[in-house]
Amino acid sequence: MEVLLPIVISFIGSALVAVTPSEKLKTIRILSLTTATAGFLAVLYLYFGYDNTKAGFQGVVKMDWIKNAFNADFHLGYDGISLTLVLLTGIIAVCGVLASWNISHRTNAFFGFYFALIGGVYGVFLSLDLFLLFVFYEIAIVPKYFLIAIWGSTRREYASMQLVIYSIVGSAFALLGLFAIYLGSNHGFNIPELITKSGLGYELQTQIFPFIFIGFGILAGMFPFHTWAPTGHSAAPTAASMLLAGVVMKLGAYGCLRVGLGILPVGAHYWAGCIGWLSAFAIVYGALIALSQKDFKYVIGYSSVSHMGFVLLGLSTLSQMGLVGATLQMFSHGIIGALLFAIVGGLIYERTHTRNLDTFNHLFSRMPAIAWLFIIAGCASMGLPLFSGFIAELHIILGLWQSTVQSVWLVVLVGIGIVLTFAYTLIKIHEAFFRKAPVSDEHFPKSFEPLAWNEKALCGILIICTLVIGLFPFVLTDIIETGLRPIIKTLEIVSR
């Protein structure tokens, strides 16, 4: 029953925080940090109890749920793929609370929605029933709207509505695909059985796959359905931006992997070429648009589109190396993206009250500690050695090179995207921290307030995480490879 702990802790914490009077700020903050930490400790318990010598799902809990209508069960469990992503969720949950430590407007409601979202995310990653997965997926959508609409900044109403509309459209596509799987198979919504013996025919799989991949891919920032991401990231409060980049976009990628590739391997082979080219184009496109942005948060938003392109590209290789890289990139981008949004949206914006790069004038001399933090985060985002991004992208590129379903010309296009990533990262570091601004900066003080304890803690946690995976990737790759075995097996059978 330990698999239930992260979900139950998050929803109980959400309820307790929501009913706490808003004037009791200290109580709300302590309760929120306790809830996030308890959820993370529950995830660590799952991680250290995982046996990576055994393929398949572990810690399985299965109870009858909606039997009369369409045979859906309350079915939970985890493998190396889902364990990697719930570990990411636990880390981001703690850091998001630290990033929101100074929120004073309707704090109880903010953290109530925050933990409802976290609980929904945990539920998606731990569900072994397709209908239950979809229910948790929808639970995670509602709090996103309120977090942005109430506590957001620039164009928050537009951004929150756009995010919800895209999410609803994606959910509708995904739901059609899920019920098509249900009607075409003899195994109901049972994910483990559908992966190993779905019984879906060739033509049916090729027809269902686009609904599943587009439906979930919209939330993953898949090109050309990505436009909600930069707008939503820029309008969201810091913690919500960290959640959107860190874990919410991963819900879509996880659905593409678990359902699209796992249950519809024939459809995956049929559509892999199209996905590969769209993903490679997204890598280049996102980097080019980031290069032209003057709003610092939009730079990070479009960089997320580019980096999520690597995830979908890894999935399109249909190889073990590429899929390991895609899953590792989900974790890596979750950590690095959250770190970048924490620095830009929390540390810099809260001090300067602007995100316009043209107004920054040699901020390195005014906030040297924050500048160094962003430089480190930028190096991680570029995929330099020692950081997790390097290991993840290396796996994806090697998987692409070895792939039998993709063109080697994609490697060239991805190489251009990597060069552009270096370009926009270095240029934006220069514009933000080292150049003389083209406009007056008299409104800026000589120096800004130093980092608070919560800011040091959240940046330290995220930097340590990307370094640990960069230096010791086996911490995750071993369990990811174990979790991928059933999916790789079905893909290999189809390719013969």
C-alpha positions in Angstrom: 0.0 0.0 0.0 3.0 2.3 0.1 2.4 3.3 -3.5 -0.6 5.2 -2.2 1.4 7.4 0.2 2.6 10.2 -2.2 -1.0 10.6 -3.5 -2.7 10.5 -0.2 -0.2 12.8 1.5 -0.6 15.4 -1.2 -4.4 15.4 -1.2 -4.6 15.4 2.6 -2.1 18.3 2.7 -4.1 20.2 0.1 -7.2 19.9 2.3 -5.5 20.8 5.5 -3.8 23.9 4.0 -7.0 25.0 2.3 -9.0 25.1 5.5 -6.3 26.8 7.5 -7.2 30.5 8.0 -5.2 32.7 5.6 -3.9 35.0 8.3 -1.9 32.1 9.8 0.9 32.4 7.3 3.5 30.7 9.4 1.3 27.7 10.0 0.4 27.4 6.3 4.1 27.6 5.2 5.2 25.0 7.7 2.3 22.7 6.9 3.0 23.1 3.1 6.7 22.3 3.5 5.9 19.4 5.7 3.5 18.0 3.2 5.9 18.4 0.3 8.8 16.8 2.3 6.6 13.9 3.5 5.6 13.2 -0.1 9.2 13.3 -1.2 10.2 10.9 1.6 7.4 8.5 0.6 8.9 8.6 -3.0 12.4 7.9 -1.6 10.9 4.9 0.2 9.6 3.6 -3.1 12.9 4.3 -4.8 15.1 2.4 -2.3 12.6 -0.5 -2.2 12.7 -0.9 -6.0 14.3 -4.1 -7.3 15.9 -3.2 -10.6 16.6 -6.8 -11.4 12.9 -7.5 -12.0 11.1 -6.1 -15.0 7.4 -5.2 -14.7 5.5 -3.3 -12.1 6.1 -3.4 -8.4 4.2 -2.3 -5.3 0.9 -3.1 -7.1 -2.4 -2.2 -5.5 -5.6 -3.3 -7.3 -9.2 -2.8 -6.1 -12.5 -3.0 -8.0 -13.8 0.5 -9.0 -16.2 1.0 -11.9 -16.9 -2.6 -12.9 -20.5 -2.4 -14.2 -19.9 0.3 -16.7 -16.5 -0.5 -18.4 -14.4 -2.6 -16.0 -12.1 0.1 -14.7 -10.0 -0.7 -11.6 -8.3 1.4 -8.9 -5.0 0.0 -10.0 -1.6 1.5 -9.0 2.0 0.5 -9.2 5.4 1.6 -10.4 8.3 0.7 -12.6 11.6 2.4 -13.4 9.9 4.9 -15.7 7.2 6.1 -13.3 9.6 5.9 -10.4 11.9 8.4 -12.1 9.1 10.8 -12.7 7.6 10.6 -9.2 11.1 11.2 -7.8 11.2 14.3 -10.0 7.8 15.4 -8.8 8.8 15.0 -5.2 11.9 17.2 -5.7 10.0 19.9 -7.6 7.2 19.9 -5.0 9.6 20.7 -2.2 11.4 23.4 -4.2 8.1 25.0 -5.3 7.1 25.5 -1.7 10.4 27.1 -1.0 10.0 29.4 -4.1 6.5 30.4 -2.8 7.6 31.1 0.8 6.8 34.8 0.6 3.3 34.5 -1.0 0.9 36.4 1.2 -2.2 36.7 -1.0 -4.7 33.9 -0.3 -1.8 31.7 0.7 -4.1 28.9 1.9 -5.9 28.7 -1.4 -2.6 28.9 -3.3 -1.1 25.9 -1.6 -4.4 24.0 -1.6 -4.4 24.2 -5.4 -0.7 23.5 -5.5 -0.9 20.2 -3.6 -4.1 19.2 -5.5 -2.0 19.5 -8.7 0.9 17.5 -7.1 -1.5 14.8 -6.0 -2.9 14.5 -9.6 0.6 14.3 -11.0 1.6 11.5 -8.7 -1.6 9.7 -9.6 -0.9 9.9 -13.3 2.6 8.4 -13.0 1.5 5.6 -10.6 -1.7 4.6 -12.4 -1.9 1.1 -14.0 -5.4 1.6 -15.3 -5.9 3.8 -18.4 -9.2 5.3 -17.1 -7.7 6.0 -13.7 -4.7 7.6 -15.4 -7.0 9.9 -17.3 -8.9 10.9 -14.2 -5.7 11.9 -12.4 -4.6 13.6 -15.6 -7.8 15.8 -15.5 -7.4 16.5 -11.8 -4.0 18.0 -12.5 -5.5 20.4 -15.1 -8.0 22.3 -12.9 -5.5 23.7 -10.4 -3.2 24.9 -13.1 -5.9 27.3 -14.3 -6.5 28.9 -10.9 -2.8 29.1 -10.0 -2.2 31.2 -13.1 -5.5 33.1 -13.3 -5.3 34.3 -9.6 -1.6 34.5 -8.8 -0.1 35.0 -12.2 1.3 38.2 -13.8 1.4 39.4 -17.4 -1.7 38.4 -19.4 -2.7 35.9 -16.7 -6.3 35.5 -17.8 -5.4 34.9 -21.4 -2.6 32.5 -20.5 -4.7 30.5 -18.1 -7.5 30.2 -20.5 -5.2 29.3 -23.4 -3.6 26.6 -21.2 -7.0 25.1 -20.3 -8.3 25.2 -23.9 -5.2 23.4 -25.2 -5.4 20.9 -22.3 -9.1 20.2 -22.9 -8.5 19.7 -26.6 -5.6 17.4 -25.9 -7.6 15.5 -23.3 -10.5 15.0 -25.8 -8.1 13.5 -28.3 -6.5 11.3 -25.7 -9.9 10.1 -24.3 -11.0 9.1 -27.8 -7.8 7.1 -28.2 -8.2 5.5 -24.8 -11.7 4.3 -25.5 -10.7 3.1 -28.9 -8.1 0.9 -27.2 -10.7 -0.3 -24.7 -13.2 -1.2 -27.4 -10.5 -2.8 -29.6 -8.9 -5.0 -26.9 -10.0 -7.7 -24.6 -8.0 -6.4 -21.6 -10.1 -3.4 -20.6 -8.0 -0.5 -19.3 -5.3 -2.7 -17.7 -2.0 -1.2 -18.7 0.3 -4.1 -17.9 -1.9 -6.5 -19.9 -2.3 -4.1 -22.7 1.5 -3.6 -23.0 2.2 -7.4 -23.2 -0.9 -8.7 -25.1 -3.1 -5.9 -26.3 -4.4 -7.8 -29.3 -5.0 -4.6 -31.3 -4.7 -5.1 -35.1 -2.2 -3.3 -37.4 -4.7 -0.9 -39.0 -6.4 -0.1 -35.7 -3.1 0.8 -34.0 -2.0 3.1 -36.9 -5.4 4.9 -36.6 -5.5 5.2 -32.8 -1.9 6.3 -32.4 -2.2 9.9 -33.7 -5.1 10.5 -31.2 -3.0 9.3 -28.3 0.3 11.0 -29.3 -1.3 14.3 -30.2 -3.6 14.2 -27.2 -0.8 13.7 -24.7 1.8 15.5 -26.9 -0.1 18.8 -26.6 0.7 19.0 -22.9 4.3 18.0 -23.7 4.7 21.1 -25.8 4.7 19.2 -29.1 5.2 21.3 -32.2 3.0 22.9 -33.6 0.7 22.6 -30.5 3.3 24.3 -28.3 2.1 27.9 -28.1 0.4 27.6 -24.7 3.8 26.8 -23.1 5.7 30.1 -23.4 2.6 32.1 -22.6 1.6 30.0 -19.7 5.2 29.9 -18.3 5.6 33.7 -18.5 2.2 34.4 -16.8 2.4 31.8 -14.1 3.8 32.6 -10.6 7.2 31.1 -10.0 6.1 27.9 -8.3 3.5 27.3 -11.0 6.2 27.9 -13.7 8.4 25.4 -12.0 5.6 22.8 -11.9 4.6 23.5 -15.6 8.2 23.0 -16.8 9.2 20.5 -14.2 6.4 18.0 -14.1 3.2 19.0 -16.0 4.8 18.9 -19.4 6.2 15.5 -18.4 2.6 14.2 -18.0 2.2 14.5 -21.7 5.5 12.9 -22.6 4.8 10.1 -20.1 1.4 9.4 -21.8 3.1 9.3 -25.2 5.6 6.8 -23.9 3.4 4.6 -21.7 0.3 4.5 -23.9 1.6 5.4 -27.4 4.7 3.3 -27.5 3.8 0.8 -24.9 0.4 -0.2 -26.1 0.5 0.8 -29.8 3.9 -0.4 -31.0 2.7 -0.9 -34.6 1.3 2.7 -34.7 4.6 4.0 -33.1 6.6 2.4 -35.9 4.3 3.7 -38.6 4.3 7.3 -37.3 7.9 7.4 -35.9 9.4 9.3 -38.9 6.8 12.1 -38.7 7.4 12.4 -35.0 11.1 12.5 -35.4 11.1 15.4 -37.9 8.5 17.4 -36.0 10.6 17.0 -32.8 13.9 18.0 -34.5 12.2 21.0 -36.0 10.9 21.9 -32.5 14.4 21.8 -31.2 15.6 24.3 -33.8 12.5 26.4 -33.8 12.4 26.8 -30.0 16.1 27.8 -29.9 15.6 30.3 -32.7 12.6 32.0 -31.0 14.4 32.0 -27.6 17.3 33.8 -29.3 15.0 36.7 -30.4 13.1 37.2 -27.1 13.6 40.2 -24.9 11.3 38.9 -22.1 13.6 36.8 -19.9 10.8 34.4 -18.9 9.8 33.9 -22.6 13.4 32.9 -23.3 13.1 30.1 -20.7 9.6 29.2 -22.0 10.8 28.7 -25.6 13.9 26.8 -24.3 11.4 24.4 -22.7 9.8 23.8 -26.1 13.2 23.1 -27.5 14.3 20.8 -24.8 11.0 18.9 -24.8 11.7 18.3 -28.5 14.6 16.2 -27.4 12.2 14.1 -25.3 9.9 13.4 -28.2 12.8 12.9 -30.5 14.2 10.2 -28.1 10.7 8.5 -28.2 10.7 8.5 -32.0 13.9 6.4 -32.2 12.0 3.4 -30.7 15.4 2.1 -29.5 16.5 1.3 -25.9 19.2 4.0 -26.0 16.8 6.6 -27.3 14.0 5.8 -24.9 16.4 5.8 -21.9 17.6 9.2 -23.1 14.0 10.5 -23.4 13.1 9.4 -19.9 16.3 10.8 -18.5 15.7 14.0 -20.4 12.3 14.3 -18.8 14.0 14.2 -15.4 16.9 16.5 -16.5 14.7 19.1 -18.1 12.4 19.0 -15.1 15.2 19.9 -12.8 17.0 22.4 -15.0 13.8 24.1 -16.2 12.5 24.5 -12.7 15.9 26.0 -11.7 15.8 28.5 -14.5 12.3 29.6 -13.8 13.1 29.9 -10.1 16.0 32.2 -10.8 14.3 34.3 -13.5 10.8 34.4 -12.1 11.7 34.4 -8.4 15.2 35.7 -7.7 15.6 38.2 -10.5 12.1 39.5 -11.1 11.3 39.8 -7.4 14.3 42.2 -7.1 14.2 44.1 -10.4 10.4 44.0 -11.0 11.0 43.6 -14.7 11.8 40.8 -17.2 12.8 43.1 -20.0 16.4 42.3 -20.9 16.9 45.7 -22.5 16.5 47.3 -19.1 19.2 45.2 -17.4 22.6 47.0 -16.9 25.5 44.8 -15.8 23.5 43.0 -13.2 26.5 40.9 -12.4 27.9 43.7 -10.3 24.6 44.2 -8.5 23.6 40.5 -7.9 26.8 38.4 -8.3 25.5 35.4 -6.5 22.3 35.2 -8.6 24.3 35.8 -11.7 26.6 32.8 -10.9 23.5 30.6 -10.2 22.1 31.5 -13.6 25.4 30.8 -15.3 25.5 27.4 -13.7 21.9 26.7 -14.7 22.7 27.9 -18.2 25.6 25.5 -18.5 23.3 22.7 -17.4 20.7 23.8 -19.9 23.3 23.8 -22.7 24.1 20.2 -21.9 27.7 20.6 -20.8 29.5 17.6 -19.3 29.0 17.0 -15.5 25.4 18.0 -15.8 22.4 15.7 -16.3 21.4 17.3 -19.7 24.7 16.1 -21.2 24.0 12.4 -20.4 20.3 12.6 -21.5 21.0 14.3 -24.8 24.0 12.0 -25.5 21.7 8.9 -25.1 19.1 10.5 -27.4 21.7 11.4 -30.1 23.2 7.9 -29.9 19.8 6.3 -30.1 18.9 8.5 -33.1 22.2 7.4 -34.8 21.4 3.7 -34.1 17.8 4.0 -35.0 16.4 1.9 -37.9 13.3 4.1 -38.3 14.9 7.5 -38.5 17.1 9.4 -41.0 20.7 10.2 -40.1 19.9 13.7 -41.5 18.0 14.3 -38.3 21.3 14.2 -36.4 22.5 17.2 -38.5 19.3 19.1 -37.7 19.6 18.3 -34.0 23.3 19.4 -34.2 22.1 22.8 -35.5 19.6 23.0 -32.6 22.4 22.3 -30.0 24.6 25.0 -31.5 21.6 27.4 -31.3 21.1 26.4 -27.7 24.6 27.4 -26.9 24.1 30.7 -28.8 20.9 31.9 -27.1 22.1 30.8 -23.7 25.4 32.7 -23.9 23.8 35.7 -25.5 21.1 36.0 -22.9 23.7 35.6 -20.1 25.6 38.5 -21.6 22.5 40.7 -22.1 21.2 40.1 -18.6 24.4 40.3 -16.5 27.4 41.8 -18.4 26.4 44.4 -21.1 25.6 48.1 -20.7 21.9 48.6 -21.1 20.7 50.8 -24.0 18.3 52.6 -21.6 18.7 54.3 -18.3 18.9 52.1 -15.2 18.5 54.8 -12.6 15.6 52.9 -11.1 17.9 50.1 -10.1 19.8 50.3 -6.8 23.6 49.8 -6.6 23.0 46.3 -5.2 20.1 44.1 -4.4 19.2 42.2 -1.3 21.2 38.9 -0.8 19.7 35.5 -1.2 17.3 34.4 1.5 17.6 30.9 3.1 14.7 29.5 1.1 16.2 30.7 -2.2 19.6 29.2 -1.4 18.0 25.9 -0.4 15.9 25.5 -3.6 18.7 26.4 -5.9 21.1 24.2 -4.0 18.8 21.2 -4.2 18.2 21.6 -7.9 21.9 22.1 -8.8 22.9 19.1 -6.7 20.3 17.0 -8.4 21.5 17.8 -12.0 25.1 17.3 -10.9 24.4 13.9 -9.2 22.7 12.6 -12.3 25.4 14.0 -14.6 28.2 12.4 -12.5 26.4 9.2 -11.5 23.7 8.6 -14.2 23.3 4.9 -13.2 21.3 6.2 -10.2 18.5 6.5 -12.8 19.5 4.7 -15.9 19.5 1.3 -14.2 15.9 1.6 -13.1 14.8 3.2 -16.3 16.3 0.4 -18.4 14.4 -2.1 -16.2 11.1 -0.3 -16.6 11.6 -0.1 -20.4 12.1 -3.8 -20.9 8.5 -4.7 -21.6 8.0 -1.8 -24.0 11.3 -2.5 -25.8 10.3 -6.1 -26.2 7.0 -5.3 -27.9 8.7 -2.7 -30.2 11.4 -5.3 -31.2 8.7 -7.9 -32.0 6.9 -5.4 -34.3 10.2 -4.5 -36.1 11.0 -8.1 -37.0 
